[in-house]
Amino acid sequence: MAYRYSNRNVVINKDPSYRKLLKERGLKHFRQFTSPDLVYPGVEQVLDLRIVQYTWKHSDRYYKVAHEYYGDSTLWWIIAWFNKKPTEGHVAIGDVLEIPLPVEKVLAYYEV
């Protein structure tokens, strides 16, 4: 199963502002993933998906919803990205989220 770091470039960060932290950790640099360039699925692709409505409740978390619908909590980012709500702080109790299914097709559209 693909995950959100699949096909991502890794860069070396030696920025001087991290000098103290690098020294404390005994490191010469940090390895960081570059930001992904995810393209939102087109209209035809969205119409080809099955969309399930999910009403956000108290104590919900993206990873819990992903586990419920995808069987894999690490795919939480699909729900966040598909709904254009990057963090749980962007979701209010009672908001209706769209869960795109099947996950294999969604991942193919995201080119992950």
Rosetta blueprint (number, residue, H / E / L):
1 M L
2 A L
3 Y L
4 R L
5 Y L
6 S L
7 N L
8 R L
9 N L
10 V E
11 V E
12 I E
13 N E
14 K L
15 D L
16 P H
17 S H
18 Y H
19 R H
20 K H
21 L H
22 L H
23 K H
24 E H
25 R H
26 G L
27 L L
28 K L
29 H L
30 F E
31 R E
32 Q E
33 F E
34 T L
35 S L
36 P L
37 D L
38 L L
39 V L
40 Y L
41 P L
42 G L
43 V H
44 E H
45 Q H
46 V H
47 L H
48 D L
49 L L
50 R E
51 I E
52 V E
53 Q E
54 Y E
55 T E
56 W L
57 K L
58 H L
59 S L
60 D L
61 R L
62 Y H
63 Y H
64 K H
65 V H
66 A H
67 H H
68 E H
69 Y H
70 Y H
71 G L
72 D L
73 S H
74 T H
75 L H
76 W H
77 W H
78 I H
79 I H
80 A H
81 W H
82 F H
83 N L
84 K L
85 K L
86 P L
87 T L
88 E H
89 G H
90 H H
91 V L
92 A L
93 I L
94 G L
95 D L
96 V E
97 L E
98 E E
99 I E
100 P E
101 L E
102 P L
103 V H
104 E H
105 K H
106 V H
107 L H
108 A H
109 Y H
110 Y L
111 E L
112 V L
